[in-house]
């Protein structure tokens, strides 16, 4: 434990980075998931094909591979674009924070696509018909009827997607993001106590996972409260 | 464009040198993980708190932390303790391969045991009641009624977990092992051609994923042939 003296601050800021990546990726993940689900449910054949290609590729390849492809690939692309304007430039890259958030959001978004698609399909058609009969527009039906009903169905798997997201943040240390794993590696270098350092990182992630699990339980209870009354 | 094609053609055989290790990790930790999962499942449903609690804590810890950290704790972390370095376990833990297998097994064991528990819980109560009405003992009910049905119910989720195990094997490249990911990173360091190298690897992984899905699809079809009629 004495080995941790002087490192607490570093680990705290590393955890803050994890939380930041998590929220940025969460927003992007929901966006990719909804876009993917919309494409899969649309009548447009091309959109359907693109969306199923997206889910096949990102659900079937290792996360670390997507991350490396995304980070190094974008660096090559950006560098060649930058060299058009200024031949002096040697290397430009997307900061690991953004490349990493984007990559893990794309990966988990491919799982969320299937979740949202299934949940939208699970909405009782009678409710949608009732909304039509009441004269609600398509947009209002979507916002007031379909989305809340879909959300209740999607919540349990969505909780698992959030857990995947928080755990995937650990991978971003591979491309040099200064989050907890990265700091544990540095701390190991100076203190020679790898177990202490990585064990602490494990505890930090366990805490985050627990918070997410508990929040999802509360949300599930909230979104099902109209069903409890009837029981 | 032609240059890219050459690079892809050159890099694929190099990446495939790691295929053996990737498959070895997948099969070994897959089988060991399944055995561990069954043990943990039996502990979890035993009804004895002394067995249930350790099982639940194990599942909670290994599902709640990233696999990368589990790999690092086992590979880098355990060497911190003198008594581990002097124990017999050190022959396994000294090698990155042993650490990789251990981490992947412990990780997949936790997930699979929950999947199997889902299958067991999904077995229709009526069938078990019919079993006891016919005078089957608790043990016989578990072996002849619960197990075959639970296996069938668990196949789709289990096949997804085998795919995530396959994806997790790529992480052993962070502890110096040369699986396909490890070789791809070497080829990338030599060529600086991320698109060609990493996309080729992606295609190889997608083919393996497809084979796993197909195999489990056929298995599921066979297990549920009595329902189709």
Interface residues (C-beta under 8 A of the other chain):
Chain A: X56 X57 X59 X60 X61 X62 X63 X64 X65 X68 X69 X72 X73 X75 X76 X163 X167 X168 X169 X170 X171 X173 X174 X181 X184 X188 X192 X193 X194 X195 X196 X197 X198 X199 X201 X202 X205 X206 X209 X210
Chain B: X60 X61 X63 X64 X65 X66 X67 X68 X69 X70 X72 X73 X76 X77 X78 X79 X80 X81 X163 X166 X167 X168 X169 X170 X171 X173 X174 X181 X184 X185 X188 X192 X194 X195 X198 X199 X201 X202 X205 X206 X209 X210
